[in-house]
Amino acid sequence: MSLAISISLLLFLFPINSPNPSSSNFLDIGTTYQAVDYGIATDQHQQCIAWKLWWKTQKSLQDPSASDIDLLALRRAEVWIRNENDAEKYDVPVELLQNFSTIRIVFRNVCRLFPRVLQISSPLAARRSRITLDVLCQTYNYSDPEANELVLNNYEEAQENAIGIDQLLFLDHQSVMIVMPAACNSSENDEKEIAKQYYLEKYGDFSFNVSNLNIEMDKLHEMVHDLKPLDQIMSENLGLDYQRPLPSSTILPFLRKIEYDARQPPTLHVDDTVTVKVGISVQSMSNFELSTMDYDLDAWVRMSWIDPRLRHDLSRPILVNDYTFLKMIWRPDPIFTNAKYSTFHKVTYLNFYLFIFPDGKIFMDMRVYLKPTAAQIVLCKYPHDNPAVSLKISSMGFTQDVVKLEWFSNSNDAIRIEKNVRIPELSIRHLHPDICNGVRKSGVYSCLEAKFYMHREVGYHIANTYIPTAICVVFSWISVWLPEEFVEGRIFVSLTVFLTLSAENNSAKEELPKVSYVKAIDIWFGFTSTFVFVTMLQALVVISLEHNSKRLRLKSESNLDGYSKYQVTKSMLLSRYYHRMARQIDTFCKVMYPVIFILFLMFYVFVITQGDERKYWSISLR
């Protein structure tokens, strides 16, 4: 069974898609020692130099030069040598073609430069090679002062000696030599390296050299993954009331010692995620322009994260308030995705500061000026609406698996508004921190959304819109109280009021955007304008009836001799009918105008202004 597994692994690592390897004219070179045996200088070979550069770029950030890029382009996982041109191209001795017609070289494995004999002389070396020596160390005779070398040539010999070993080791090495008793004895440094190897095997490669941090791996791992101190940092006073922080230049020795790379996120392991706690403190909100659907926001943006590379043993935090030193430190790259314009405050100094605490916690505070869009505001109930605006914060270049943005756990720390913030016409009712993770072409990005739920104060609109227009409507009723002879007064009162309402309507809607749905203010002006227009039509009807009545009466009086008694009586009765009808219309309107207006006010106040904005919005979308 083990032999079958070995063959399967061998075929998987070295796939064969050319001549039959069983042929005596075929040479397969898959290990470093095989390449050396056949005269291939592995350490100086161009393919090995290219592969070394490739592996280096995978472990850390590099700035490859043009020559490096050309070298990487020459990299081949495996090559087939069939003629002298192929041999010269890949620096293979031409003499090999005299004995073999086809040669395959797996450079991705050959260039790892594995030794011919893998020597295990410490517990750390055994752990790195995934070799278990527990049984061997328990049965070994430590009284023998001479070191014994146990050489294993295959997997079966390892099983005979109760040694746990990976079969793949015998594909890369000709043999494994275990030096006793050194392989069972560990020093203090070995214990540290073993702990380091444990986390390396469990969580993957480290993203930086952790040996320079001078801290136990257990504590380092616990410190990096414990996010509670990041939330607590907002409830603390940073300890600056009794101690002065160290200057920015203090970080220079630490950066040089650990070879700090400001482009590398501060993850302990390559596949880890950096959690950045975010909070905003609003200093002012103003200029809510409905015509452009935006507003001005002045705020402090606060971020906190853990950078284990900046851990120091000093007694005080380090204050970084100079941009020259800030560029030397990794920091998140937040952007405001729904802001039309954003900038830093620079007078009289760039408004930011950053603290580096001894345990590696970082706290950064920066003041920004933003102009976010308010396009999500629904104006169906304007000016009785409760607008909600938001500020979206997202990472610009780091996807969610690299940098994850989170609000501070305490909602007061996540979104905070200064007590003296006053917004004309609006009052803030509620704040809500939310998430808005979205997908872009390059991946999923972490996004935070600060929602501001507000209420529009109608005092301004009552004084400047409702009362003036209501007075205009009431003033239009004067026409029904004027004598029927006052024709110009009846017409011009209604016409003047109608034109006044039109001007008020245009003035009130100047600041509003052109939307496709009906607003509450549209219903108000629509009704009042229609109401005044109806009063003007009613005045025309009454004037027409009175005119006809007067015309028939005058005609009858001027033709008493020419008309018969029946014609005169008929004309006078018809004139009287027109006059009574005009009076009845006036009397009816004197009562119905106030009643209709009061009924509309009740409908407007209790139905229109109290309706659900979401229903209005859903109806407008249909």
Solvent accessible surface area in square Angstrom, and as a share of the most:
residue,aa,sasa,rsa
1,M,190,0.85
2,S,35,0.23
3,L,123,0.61
4,A,55,0.43
5,I,72,0.37
6,S,35,0.23
7,I,87,0.44
8,S,68,0.44
9,L,55,0.27
10,L,76,0.38
11,L,96,0.48
12,F,160,0.66
13,L,58,0.29
14,F,15,0.06
15,P,59,0.37
16,I,66,0.34
17,N,122,0.63
18,S,35,0.22
19,P,56,0.35
20,N,96,0.49
21,P,50,0.31
22,S,94,0.61
23,S,50,0.32
24,S,99,0.64
25,N,77,0.40
26,F,16,0.07
27,L,14,0.07
28,D,48,0.25
29,I,0,0.00
30,G,5,0.05
31,T,7,0.04
32,T,12,0.07
33,Y,35,0.13
34,Q,57,0.25
35,A,0,0.00
36,V,81,0.47
37,D,84,0.43
38,Y,75,0.28
39,G,54,0.52
40,I,4,0.02
41,A,63,0.49
42,T,9,0.05
43,D,76,0.39
44,Q,131,0.58
45,H,8,0.04
46,Q,83,0.37
47,Q,9,0.04
48,C,1,0.00
49,I,77,0.39
50,A,1,0.00
51,W,18,0.06
52,K,85,0.36
53,L,32,0.16
54,W,82,0.29
55,W,52,0.18
56,K,113,0.48
57,T,35,0.20
58,Q,99,0.44
59,K,136,0.58
60,S,50,0.32
61,L,77,0.38
62,Q,63,0.28
63,D,112,0.58
64,P,62,0.39
65,S,56,0.36
66,A,78,0.60
67,S,77,0.49
68,D,40,0.21
69,I,98,0.50
70,D,91,0.47
71,L,33,0.16
72,L,36,0.18
73,A,68,0.53
74,L,80,0.40
75,R,64,0.23
76,R,103,0.38
77,A,39,0.30
78,E,40,0.18
79,V,7,0.04
80,W,42,0.15
81,I,0,0.00
82,R,123,0.45
83,N,70,0.36
84,E,104,0.46
85,N,112,0.58
86,D,36,0.18
87,A,0,0.00
88,E,115,0.52
89,K,138,0.59
90,Y,30,0.12
91,D,84,0.44
92,V,6,0.03
93,P,37,0.24
94,V,50,0.29
95,E,110,0.49
96,L,20,0.10
97,L,37,0.19
98,Q,151,0.67
99,N,105,0.54
100,F,38,0.16
101,S,64,0.41
102,T,10,0.06
103,I,0,0.00
104,R,0,0.00
105,I,0,0.00
106,V,0,0.00
107,F,1,0.00
108,R,82,0.30
109,N,21,0.11
110,V,0,0.00
111,C,2,0.01
112,R,118,0.43
113,L,63,0.32
114,F,61,0.25
115,P,69,0.44
116,R,88,0.32
117,V,60,0.35
118,L,27,0.13
119,Q,98,0.44
120,I,1,0.01
121,S,47,0.31
122,S,26,0.17
123,P,27,0.17
124,L,14,0.07
125,A,27,0.21
126,A,5,0.04
127,R,81,0.29
128,R,127,0.46
129,S,22,0.14
130,R,158,0.58
131,I,9,0.05
132,T,72,0.42
133,L,12,0.06
134,D,91,0.47
135,V,77,0.44
136,L,26,0.13
137,C,29,0.17
138,Q,148,0.66
139,T,102,0.59
140,Y,32,0.12
141,N,94,0.48
142,Y,106,0.40
143,S,90,0.58
144,D,50,0.26
145,P,126,0.79
146,E,123,0.55
147,A,64,0.50
148,N,66,0.34
149,E,112,0.50
150,L,49,0.24
151,V,69,0.40
152,L,1,0.00
153,N,85,0.44
154,N,60,0.31
155,Y,45,0.17
156,E,83,0.37
157,E,49,0.22
158,A,0,0.00
159,Q,102,0.46
160,E,142,0.64
161,N,54,0.28
162,A,49,0.38
163,I,7,0.04
164,G,36,0.35
165,I,18,0.09
166,D,56,0.29
167,Q,32,0.14
168,L,63,0.32
169,L,25,0.13
170,F,36,0.15
171,L,35,0.17
172,D,24,0.12
173,H,7,0.03
174,Q,91,0.41
175,S,8,0.05
176,V,0,0.00
177,M,31,0.14
178,I,0,0.00
179,V,21,0.12
180,M,6,0.03
181,P,31,0.19
182,A,40,0.31
183,A,1,0.01
184,C,27,0.16
185,N,84,0.43
186,S,50,0.32
187,S,61,0.39
188,E,128,0.57
189,N,107,0.55
190,D,28,0.15
191,E,94,0.42
192,K,114,0.48
193,E,47,0.21
194,I,35,0.18
195,A,33,0.26
196,K,49,0.21
197,Q,18,0.08
198,Y,90,0.34
199,Y,23,0.09
200,L,49,0.25
201,E,66,0.30
202,K,118,0.50
203,Y,79,0.30
204,G,28,0.27
205,D,73,0.38
206,F,26,0.11
207,S,10,0.07
208,F,34,0.14
209,N,81,0.42
210,V,8,0.05
211,S,67,0.43
212,N,46,0.24
213,L,12,0.06
214,N,118,0.61
215,I,36,0.18
216,E,107,0.48
217,M,17,0.07
218,D,86,0.45
219,K,121,0.51
220,L,0,0.00
221,H,23,0.10
222,E,120,0.54
223,M,35,0.15
224,V,21,0.12
225,H,92,0.41
226,D,54,0.28
227,L,55,0.27
228,K,142,0.60
229,P,32,0.20
230,L,0,0.00
231,D,34,0.18
232,Q,94,0.42
233,I,3,0.01
234,M,26,0.12
235,S,93,0.60
236,E,88,0.39
237,N,95,0.49
238,L,30,0.15
239,G,9,0.09
240,L,57,0.28
241,D,106,0.55
242,Y,167,0.64
243,Q,46,0.20
244,R,192,0.70
245,P,29,0.18
246,L,27,0.14
247,P,85,0.54
248,S,10,0.07
249,S,56,0.36
250,T,31,0.18
251,I,2,0.01
252,L,43,0.21
253,P,81,0.51
254,F,52,0.22
255,L,18,0.09
256,R,169,0.62
257,K,128,0.54
258,I,18,0.09
259,E,150,0.67
260,Y,30,0.11
261,D,38,0.20
262,A,34,0.26
263,R,121,0.44
264,Q,33,0.15
265,P,14,0.09
266,P,3,0.02
267,T,8,0.05
268,L,0,0.00
269,H,0,0.00
270,V,73,0.42
271,D,123,0.64
272,D,28,0.14
273,T,59,0.34
274,V,7,0.04
275,T,22,0.13
276,V,0,0.00
277,K,12,0.05
278,V,0,0.00
279,G,0,0.00
280,I,1,0.01
281,S,0,0.00
282,V,0,0.00
283,Q,53,0.24
284,S,48,0.31
285,M,3,0.01
286,S,40,0.26
287,N,86,0.44
288,F,42,0.17
289,E,83,0.37
290,L,16,0.08
291,S,56,0.36
292,T,74,0.43
293,M,33,0.15
294,D,7,0.04
295,Y,0,0.00
296,D,16,0.08
297,L,1,0.01
298,D,16,0.08
299,A,0,0.00
300,W,58,0.20
301,V,0,0.00
302,R,42,0.15
303,M,2,0.01
304,S,0,0.00
305,W,0,0.00
306,I,13,0.07
307,D,0,0.00
308,P,0,0.00
309,R,9,0.03
310,L,5,0.02
311,R,58,0.21
312,H,6,0.03
313,D,110,0.57
314,L,63,0.31
315,S,102,0.66
316,R,81,0.30
317,P,5,0.03
318,I,1,0.00
319,L,42,0.21
320,V,0,0.00
321,N,61,0.31
322,D,45,0.23
323,Y,102,0.39
324,T,78,0.45
325,F,39,0.16
326,L,6,0.03
327,K,110,0.47
328,M,69,0.31
329,I,1,0.01
330,W,6,0.02
331,R,70,0.26
332,P,9,0.06
333,D,30,0.15
334,P,24,0.15
335,I,56,0.28
336,F,29,0.12
337,T,71,0.41
338,N,19,0.10
339,A,25,0.19
340,K,114,0.48
341,Y,118,0.45
342,S,57,0.37
343,T,47,0.27
344,F,90,0.37
345,H,46,0.20
346,K,134,0.57
347,V,131,0.75
348,T,135,0.79
349,Y,118,0.45
350,L,47,0.23
351,N,28,0.14
352,F,14,0.06
353,Y,67,0.25
354,L,0,0.00
355,F,9,0.04
356,I,1,0.01
357,F,22,0.09
358,P,43,0.27
359,D,57,0.29
360,G,0,0.00
361,K,23,0.10
362,I,0,0.00
363,F,9,0.04
364,M,8,0.03
365,D,2,0.01
366,M,13,0.06
367,R,72,0.26
368,V,5,0.03
369,Y,62,0.24
370,L,0,0.00
371,K,57,0.24
372,P,0,0.00
373,T,33,0.19
374,A,2,0.02
375,A,72,0.56
376,Q,81,0.36
377,I,11,0.05
378,V,30,0.17
379,L,1,0.00
380,C,4,0.03
381,K,13,0.06
382,Y,9,0.03
383,P,0,0.00
384,H,35,0.16
385,D,0,0.00
386,N,72,0.37
387,P,4,0.02
388,A,32,0.25
389,V,1,0.01
390,S,4,0.03
391,L,0,0.00
392,K,67,0.28
393,I,0,0.00
394,S,4,0.02
395,S,1,0.01
396,M,113,0.50
397,G,49,0.47
398,F,48,0.20
399,T,30,0.17
400,Q,49,0.22
401,D,98,0.51
402,V,46,0.27
403,V,0,0.00
404,K,76,0.32
405,L,7,0.03
406,E,46,0.21
407,W,26,0.09
408,F,4,0.02
409,S,85,0.55
410,N,79,0.40
411,S,64,0.41
412,N,103,0.53
413,D,14,0.07
414,A,0,0.00
415,I,6,0.03
416,R,88,0.32
417,I,36,0.18
418,E,64,0.29
419,K,189,0.80
420,N,121,0.62
421,V,18,0.11
422,R,186,0.68
423,I,16,0.08
424,P,104,0.65
425,E,67,0.30
426,L,11,0.05
427,S,35,0.23
428,I,50,0.25
429,R,157,0.57
430,H,102,0.45
431,L,47,0.23
432,H,71,0.32
433,P,35,0.22
434,D,43,0.22
435,I,110,0.56
436,C,33,0.20
437,N,65,0.34
438,G,33,0.32
439,V,120,0.69
440,R,89,0.32
441,K,213,0.90
442,S,82,0.53
443,G,24,0.23
444,V,65,0.37
445,Y,13,0.05
446,S,2,0.01
447,C,10,0.06
448,L,1,0.00
449,E,22,0.10
450,A,0,0.00
451,K,50,0.21
452,F,0,0.00
453,Y,79,0.30
454,M,3,0.01
455,H,48,0.21
456,R,7,0.03
457,E,80,0.36
458,V,39,0.22
459,G,48,0.46
460,Y,136,0.52
461,H,13,0.06
462,I,75,0.38
463,A,61,0.47
464,N,71,0.37
465,T,8,0.05
466,Y,23,0.09
467,I,87,0.44
468,P,40,0.25
469,T,0,0.00
470,A,25,0.19
471,I,107,0.54
472,C,21,0.12
473,V,0,0.00
474,V,71,0.41
475,F,94,0.39
476,S,0,0.00
477,W,34,0.12
478,I,63,0.32
479,S,0,0.00
480,V,2,0.01
481,W,169,0.59
482,L,33,0.16
483,P,76,0.48
484,E,37,0.16
485,E,126,0.56
486,F,99,0.41
487,V,58,0.33
488,E,106,0.47
489,G,9,0.09
490,R,0,0.00
491,I,38,0.19
492,F,118,0.49
493,V,23,0.13
494,S,0,0.00
495,L,64,0.32
496,T,76,0.44
497,V,5,0.03
498,F,55,0.23
499,L,105,0.52
500,T,55,0.32
501,L,0,0.00
502,S,39,0.25
503,A,63,0.49
504,E,49,0.22
505,N,34,0.18
506,N,101,0.52
507,S,70,0.45
508,A,29,0.23
509,K,65,0.28
510,E,136,0.61
511,E,113,0.51
512,L,14,0.07
513,P,24,0.15
514,K,208,0.88
515,V,51,0.29
516,S,117,0.76
517,Y,33,0.12
518,V,97,0.56
519,K,14,0.06
520,A,1,0.00
521,I,1,0.01
522,D,30,0.16
523,I,53,0.27
524,W,5,0.02
525,F,2,0.01
526,G,36,0.35
527,F,48,0.20
528,T,0,0.00
529,S,23,0.15
530,T,79,0.46
531,F,15,0.06
532,V,0,0.00
533,F,84,0.35
534,V,72,0.41
535,T,0,0.00
536,M,25,0.11
537,L,78,0.39
538,Q,14,0.06
539,A,0,0.00
540,L,84,0.42
541,V,73,0.42
542,V,0,0.00
543,I,25,0.13
544,S,56,0.36
545,L,22,0.11
546,E,20,0.09
547,H,114,0.51
548,N,41,0.21
549,S,2,0.01
550,K,109,0.46
551,R,114,0.42
552,L,22,0.11
553,R,89,0.33
554,L,89,0.44
555,K,97,0.41
556,S,0,0.00
557,E,93,0.42
558,S,86,0.56
559,N,57,0.29
560,L,108,0.54
561,D,150,0.78
562,G,66,0.64
563,Y,61,0.23
564,S,59,0.38
565,K,176,0.74
566,Y,161,0.61
567,Q,86,0.38
568,V,25,0.15
569,T,64,0.37
570,K,118,0.50
571,S,22,0.14
572,M,73,0.32
573,L,108,0.54
574,L,70,0.35
575,S,4,0.03
576,R,133,0.49
577,Y,115,0.44
578,Y,49,0.19
579,H,65,0.29
580,R,120,0.44
581,M,60,0.27
582,A,0,0.00
583,R,72,0.26
584,Q,122,0.54
585,I,44,0.22
586,D,1,0.01
587,T,82,0.48
588,F,126,0.52
589,C,12,0.07
590,K,57,0.24
591,V,91,0.52
592,M,57,0.26
593,Y,11,0.04
594,P,40,0.25
595,V,62,0.35
596,I,70,0.35
597,F,11,0.04
598,I,97,0.49
599,L,106,0.53
600,F,20,0.08
601,L,59,0.29
602,M,102,0.46
603,F,99,0.41
604,Y,5,0.02
605,V,67,0.39
606,F,141,0.59
607,V,76,0.44
608,I,14,0.07
609,T,12,0.07
610,Q,129,0.57
611,G,21,0.20
612,D,51,0.27
613,E,34,0.15
614,R,189,0.69
615,K,132,0.56
616,Y,57,0.22
617,W,99,0.35
618,S,47,0.30
619,I,111,0.56
620,S,36,0.23
621,L,120,0.60
622,R,231,0.84
